[in-house]
């Protein structure tokens, strides 16, 4: 009988101890679940940022990278907007972008609409991408592809203002998403 009482007392004490330990585990589990939700939302945000800046087409010239990220046509306004990122790899630069135009698959050439576009004189900081949007108006029809997007870029070093490097850039066969 003493053995049974002794064993039941031990089991009651261990049961009480396990109940208090369980509450601590529940609190720790709730904390970990909250942290997991926060990390999941941050992860989703970072995935979206990477998807936004994912280049459709990329060209690198004179230690600068030009990445087209989006081409959108607007049916109501009859325009096409091309979004791209420019990033310098070696030093800070002042850049001039000129003679900007697109040619559709039918051979129609369209000039830039400067009022709805980004400034064509970006000042680039090494390793920091700069987003530019160029808009083209009076688009005939709704071309599914831009055969050619071209412009001239002149880069001027931040250190030596007399050292200018000129590039003629061309992006071919770009798919347009119409809204």
ZADO-1210 file (C-alpha; in nm, 4 decimals, padded with zeros to 6 digits):
<atoms>
<atom x="00.0000" y="00.0000" z="00.0000" code="UNK" pos="1"/>
<atom x="00.2853" y="00.2343" z="00.0810" code="UNK" pos="2"/>
<atom x="00.4324" y="00.1668" z="-00.2602" code="UNK" pos="3"/>
<atom x="00.1069" y="00.2560" z="-00.4338" code="UNK" pos="4"/>
<atom x="00.0743" y="00.5814" z="-00.2369" code="UNK" pos="5"/>
<atom x="00.4365" y="00.6634" z="-00.3039" code="UNK" pos="6"/>
<atom x="00.3977" y="00.6005" z="-00.6805" code="UNK" pos="7"/>
<atom x="00.0745" y="00.7982" z="-00.6994" code="UNK" pos="8"/>
<atom x="00.2388" y="01.0918" z="-00.5174" code="UNK" pos="9"/>
<atom x="00.5306" y="01.0852" z="-00.7613" code="UNK" pos="10"/>
<atom x="00.2936" y="01.0710" z="-01.0576" code="UNK" pos="11"/>
<atom x="00.0864" y="01.3666" z="-00.9236" code="UNK" pos="12"/>
<atom x="00.4022" y="01.5747" z="-00.8707" code="UNK" pos="13"/>
<atom x="00.5348" y="01.4908" z="-01.2173" code="UNK" pos="14"/>
<atom x="00.1940" y="01.5695" z="-01.3698" code="UNK" pos="15"/>
<atom x="00.1901" y="01.9113" z="-01.1998" code="UNK" pos="16"/>
<atom x="00.5465" y="01.9809" z="-01.3128" code="UNK" pos="17"/>
<atom x="00.4639" y="01.8826" z="-01.6714" code="UNK" pos="18"/>
<atom x="00.1603" y="02.1154" z="-01.6708" code="UNK" pos="19"/>
<atom x="00.3707" y="02.4183" z="-01.5731" code="UNK" pos="20"/>
<atom x="00.6366" y="02.3270" z="-01.8271" code="UNK" pos="21"/>
<atom x="00.3643" y="02.2936" z="-02.0936" code="UNK" pos="22"/>
<atom x="00.2525" y="02.6544" z="-02.0387" code="UNK" pos="23"/>
<atom x="00.6068" y="02.7759" z="-02.0962" code="UNK" pos="24"/>
<atom x="00.6272" y="02.5690" z="-02.4145" code="UNK" pos="25"/>
<atom x="00.2939" y="02.7112" z="-02.5342" code="UNK" pos="26"/>
<atom x="00.4214" y="03.0663" z="-02.4874" code="UNK" pos="27"/>
<atom x="00.7457" y="02.9857" z="-02.6678" code="UNK" pos="28"/>
<atom x="00.5483" y="02.8220" z="-02.9509" code="UNK" pos="29"/>
<atom x="00.3286" y="03.1333" z="-02.9887" code="UNK" pos="30"/>
<atom x="00.6382" y="03.3541" z="-03.0021" code="UNK" pos="31"/>
<atom x="00.7957" y="03.1339" z="-03.2680" code="UNK" pos="32"/>
<atom x="00.4748" y="03.1319" z="-03.4745" code="UNK" pos="33"/>
<atom x="00.4599" y="03.5122" z="-03.4603" code="UNK" pos="34"/>
<atom x="00.8231" y="03.5378" z="-03.5702" code="UNK" pos="35"/>
<atom x="00.7540" y="03.2895" z="-03.8499" code="UNK" pos="36"/>
<atom x="00.4612" y="03.4999" z="-03.9798" code="UNK" pos="37"/>
<atom x="00.6797" y="03.8123" z="-03.9786" code="UNK" pos="38"/>
<atom x="00.9609" y="03.6383" z="-04.1646" code="UNK" pos="39"/>
<atom x="00.7162" y="03.4905" z="-04.4166" code="UNK" pos="40"/>
<atom x="00.5716" y="03.8346" z="-04.4973" code="UNK" pos="41"/>
<atom x="00.9213" y="03.9832" z="-04.5327" code="UNK" pos="42"/>
<atom x="01.0191" y="03.6941" z="-04.7595" code="UNK" pos="43"/>
<atom x="00.7126" y="03.7519" z="-04.9815" code="UNK" pos="44"/>
<atom x="00.7961" y="04.1233" z="-05.0028" code="UNK" pos="45"/>
<atom x="01.1546" y="04.0495" z="-05.1096" code="UNK" pos="46"/>
<atom x="01.0336" y="03.7995" z="-05.3719" code="UNK" pos="47"/>
<atom x="00.8018" y="04.0659" z="-05.5161" code="UNK" pos="48"/>
<atom x="01.0853" y="04.3219" z="-05.5255" code="UNK" pos="49"/>
<atom x="01.3068" y="04.0752" z="-05.7099" code="UNK" pos="50"/>
<atom x="01.0255" y="03.9997" z="-05.9554" code="UNK" pos="51"/>
<atom x="00.9631" y="04.3711" z="-06.0189" code="UNK" pos="52"/>
<atom x="01.3265" y="04.4369" z="-06.1058" code="UNK" pos="53"/>
<atom x="01.3752" y="04.1157" z="-06.3023" code="UNK" pos="54"/>
<atom x="01.5095" y="04.2227" z="-06.6417" code="UNK" pos="55"/>
<atom x="01.3376" y="04.1236" z="-06.9648" code="UNK" pos="56"/>
<atom x="01.6510" y="04.2144" z="-07.1581" code="UNK" pos="57"/>
<atom x="01.9892" y="04.3458" z="-07.0417" code="UNK" pos="58"/>
<atom x="02.2857" y="04.5132" z="-07.2104" code="UNK" pos="59"/>
<atom x="02.6133" y="04.6115" z="-07.0457" code="UNK" pos="60"/>
<atom x="02.8403" y="04.8724" z="-07.2029" code="UNK" pos="61"/>
<atom x="03.1128" y="05.1071" z="-07.0734" code="UNK" pos="62"/>
<atom x="03.0768" y="04.9599" z="-06.7198" code="UNK" pos="63"/>
<atom x="02.7078" y="05.0504" z="-06.7096" code="UNK" pos="64"/>
<atom x="02.4167" y="04.8090" z="-06.7090" code="UNK" pos="65"/>
<atom x="02.0869" y="04.8796" z="-06.8897" code="UNK" pos="66"/>
<atom x="01.8001" y="04.6456" z="-06.7907" code="UNK" pos="67"/>
<atom x="01.4512" y="04.6656" z="-06.9401" code="UNK" pos="68"/>
<atom x="01.2048" y="04.5600" z="-06.6704" code="UNK" pos="69"/>
<atom x="00.8597" y="04.6351" z="-06.8158" code="UNK" pos="70"/>
<atom x="00.6897" y="04.7306" z="-07.1444" code="UNK" pos="71"/>
<atom x="00.3273" y="04.8347" z="-07.1117" code="UNK" pos="72"/>
<atom x="00.0868" y="04.9640" z="-07.3734" code="UNK" pos="73"/>
<atom x="-00.2202" y="05.1713" z="-07.2832" code="UNK" pos="74"/>
<atom x="-00.5098" y="05.1182" z="-07.5288" code="UNK" pos="75"/>
<atom x="-00.7067" y="05.4245" z="-07.4148" code="UNK" pos="76"/>
<atom x="-00.4157" y="05.6707" z="-07.4398" code="UNK" pos="77"/>
<atom x="-00.2542" y="05.4949" z="-07.7391" code="UNK" pos="78"/>
<atom x="00.0914" y="05.4987" z="-07.5832" code="UNK" pos="79"/>
<atom x="00.3663" y="05.2563" z="-07.4847" code="UNK" pos="80"/>
<atom x="00.5829" y="05.3006" z="-07.1745" code="UNK" pos="81"/>
<atom x="00.9187" y="05.1279" z="-07.1374" code="UNK" pos="82"/>
<atom x="01.0631" y="05.1007" z="-06.7855" code="UNK" pos="83"/>
<atom x="01.4284" y="05.0187" z="-06.7327" code="UNK" pos="84"/>
<atom x="01.7067" y="05.0378" z="-06.4786" code="UNK" pos="85"/>
<atom x="02.0488" y="05.1911" z="-06.5327" code="UNK" pos="86"/>
<atom x="02.3344" y="05.1055" z="-06.2991" code="UNK" pos="87"/>
<atom x="02.6987" y="05.2086" z="-06.3133" code="UNK" pos="88"/>
<atom x="02.9549" y="04.9488" z="-06.2105" code="UNK" pos="89"/>
<atom x="03.2776" y="05.1485" z="-06.1767" code="UNK" pos="90"/>
<atom x="03.2200" y="05.5106" z="-06.0641" code="UNK" pos="91"/>
<atom x="02.9648" y="05.7892" z="-06.0277" code="UNK" pos="92"/>
<atom x="02.8568" y="05.9264" z="-06.3655" code="UNK" pos="93"/>
<atom x="02.6422" y="06.1878" z="-06.5272" code="UNK" pos="94"/>
<atom x="02.4598" y="06.0463" z="-06.8250" code="UNK" pos="95"/>
<atom x="02.2752" y="06.1981" z="-07.1186" code="UNK" pos="96"/>
<atom x="02.0249" y="05.9854" z="-07.3087" code="UNK" pos="97"/>
<atom x="01.9150" y="06.1179" z="-07.6475" code="UNK" pos="98"/>
<atom x="01.7647" y="06.0191" z="-07.9832" code="UNK" pos="99"/>
<atom x="01.5207" y="05.7856" z="-07.8089" code="UNK" pos="100"/>
<atom x="01.2804" y="05.6026" z="-08.0386" code="UNK" pos="101"/>
<atom x="01.1013" y="05.2752" z="-08.0993" code="UNK" pos="102"/>
<atom x="01.0086" y="05.0925" z="-08.4200" code="UNK" pos="103"/>
<atom x="00.7146" y="04.8521" z="-08.4316" code="UNK" pos="104"/>
<atom x="00.6934" y="04.5345" z="-08.6421" code="UNK" pos="105"/>
<atom x="00.5245" y="04.7268" z="-08.9269" code="UNK" pos="106"/>
<atom x="00.8189" y="04.9671" z="-08.9476" code="UNK" pos="107"/>
<atom x="00.6468" y="05.2673" z="-08.7839" code="UNK" pos="108"/>
<atom x="00.8901" y="05.4792" z="-08.5844" code="UNK" pos="109"/>
<atom x="00.7757" y="05.6645" z="-08.2721" code="UNK" pos="110"/>
<atom x="00.9613" y="05.9407" z="-08.0893" code="UNK" pos="111"/>
<atom x="00.9621" y="05.9895" z="-07.7144" code="UNK" pos="112"/>
<atom x="00.6934" y="06.1908" z="-07.5342" code="UNK" pos="113"/>
<atom x="00.9166" y="06.4035" z="-07.3104" code="UNK" pos="114"/>
<atom x="00.6237" y="06.5312" z="-07.1000" code="UNK" pos="115"/>
<atom x="00.5334" y="06.1807" z="-06.9745" code="UNK" pos="116"/>
<atom x="00.8868" y="06.0405" z="-06.9556" code="UNK" pos="117"/>
<atom x="01.1658" y="06.0489" z="-06.7008" code="UNK" pos="118"/>
<atom x="01.4375" y="06.3086" z="-06.7320" code="UNK" pos="119"/>
<atom x="01.6977" y="06.1938" z="-06.9862" code="UNK" pos="120"/>
<atom x="01.9882" y="06.3276" z="-06.7741" code="UNK" pos="121"/>
<atom x="02.0296" y="06.0836" z="-06.4829" code="UNK" pos="122"/>
<atom x="02.3100" y="06.1209" z="-06.2304" code="UNK" pos="123"/>
<atom x="02.4230" y="05.7699" z="-06.1432" code="UNK" pos="124"/>
<atom x="02.5784" y="05.6550" z="-05.8179" code="UNK" pos="125"/>
<atom x="02.7995" y="05.3473" z="-05.8343" code="UNK" pos="126"/>
<atom x="02.6081" y="05.0278" z="-05.7521" code="UNK" pos="127"/>
<atom x="02.2685" y="05.1990" z="-05.7161" code="UNK" pos="128"/>
<atom x="02.0136" y="05.1296" z="-05.9915" code="UNK" pos="129"/>
<atom x="01.8093" y="05.4229" z="-06.1229" code="UNK" pos="130"/>
<atom x="01.4687" y="05.3614" z="-06.2749" code="UNK" pos="131"/>
<atom x="01.3703" y="05.5487" z="-06.5912" code="UNK" pos="132"/>
<atom x="01.0392" y="05.5427" z="-06.7808" code="UNK" pos="133"/>
<atom x="01.0153" y="05.6460" z="-07.1442" code="UNK" pos="134"/>
<atom x="00.6717" y="05.6972" z="-07.2979" code="UNK" pos="135"/>
<atom x="00.5859" y="05.6987" z="-07.6683" code="UNK" pos="136"/>
<atom x="00.2555" y="05.8455" z="-07.7927" code="UNK" pos="137"/>
<atom x="00.0231" y="05.8143" z="-08.0934" code="UNK" pos="138"/>
<atom x="00.0853" y="05.4417" z="-08.1362" code="UNK" pos="139"/>
<atom x="-00.0923" y="05.3025" z="-08.4421" code="UNK" pos="140"/>
<atom x="-00.2897" y="04.9897" z="-08.3626" code="UNK" pos="141"/>
<atom x="-00.1772" y="04.7672" z="-08.0778" code="UNK" pos="142"/>
<atom x="00.1558" y="04.6116" z="-08.1779" code="UNK" pos="143"/>
<atom x="00.2389" y="04.3012" z="-07.9747" code="UNK" pos="144"/>
<atom x="00.6118" y="04.3498" z="-08.0283" code="UNK" pos="145"/>
<atom x="00.8525" y="04.6402" z="-08.0500" code="UNK" pos="146"/>
<atom x="01.1053" y="04.5448" z="-08.3130" code="UNK" pos="147"/>
<atom x="01.3639" y="04.8018" z="-08.1996" code="UNK" pos="148"/>
<atom x="01.4112" y="05.0322" z="-07.8999" code="UNK" pos="149"/>
<atom x="01.7173" y="05.2510" z="-07.9515" code="UNK" pos="150"/>
<atom x="01.8890" y="05.5475" z="-07.7944" code="UNK" pos="151"/>
<atom x="02.2299" y="05.7091" z="-07.7574" code="UNK" pos="152"/>
<atom x="02.3920" y="05.7349" z="-07.4158" code="UNK" pos="153"/>
<atom x="02.6796" y="05.9655" z="-07.3286" code="UNK" pos="154"/>
<atom x="02.8437" y="05.8971" z="-06.9933" code="UNK" pos="155"/>
<atom x="03.0593" y="06.1591" z="-06.8266" code="UNK" pos="156"/>
<atom x="03.2837" y="06.0584" z="-06.5384" code="UNK" pos="157"/>
<atom x="03.2277" y="06.2249" z="-06.2028" code="UNK" pos="158"/>
<atom x="03.6055" y="06.2658" z="-06.1663" code="UNK" pos="159"/>
<atom x="03.6982" y="06.3854" z="-06.5155" code="UNK" pos="160"/>
<atom x="03.4350" y="06.5979" z="-06.6890" code="UNK" pos="161"/>
<atom x="03.6278" y="06.5913" z="-07.0182" code="UNK" pos="162"/>
<atom x="03.6226" y="06.2107" z="-07.0417" code="UNK" pos="163"/>
<atom x="03.3001" y="06.1254" z="-07.2262" code="UNK" pos="164"/>
<atom x="03.2057" y="05.7805" z="-07.3501" code="UNK" pos="165"/>
<atom x="02.9344" y="05.7443" z="-07.6128" code="UNK" pos="166"/>
<atom x="02.7283" y="05.4343" z="-07.6793" code="UNK" pos="167"/>
<atom x="02.4531" y="05.3470" z="-07.9237" code="UNK" pos="168"/>
<atom x="02.2182" y="05.1026" z="-07.7532" code="UNK" pos="169"/>
<atom x="01.9591" y="04.8833" z="-07.9230" code="UNK" pos="170"/>
<atom x="01.7094" y="04.6403" z="-07.7726" code="UNK" pos="171"/>
<atom x="01.5284" y="04.4149" z="-08.0197" code="UNK" pos="172"/>
<atom x="01.2076" y="04.2097" z="-08.0209" code="UNK" pos="173"/>
<atom x="01.0396" y="04.3352" z="-07.7035" code="UNK" pos="174"/>
<atom x="00.6931" y="04.2006" z="-07.6115" code="UNK" pos="175"/>
<atom x="00.4309" y="04.4641" z="-07.5198" code="UNK" pos="176"/>
<atom x="00.1667" y="04.3976" z="-07.2509" code="UNK" pos="177"/>
<atom x="-00.1494" y="04.5968" z="-07.3320" code="UNK" pos="178"/>
<atom x="-00.3936" y="04.7289" z="-07.0697" code="UNK" pos="179"/>
</atoms>
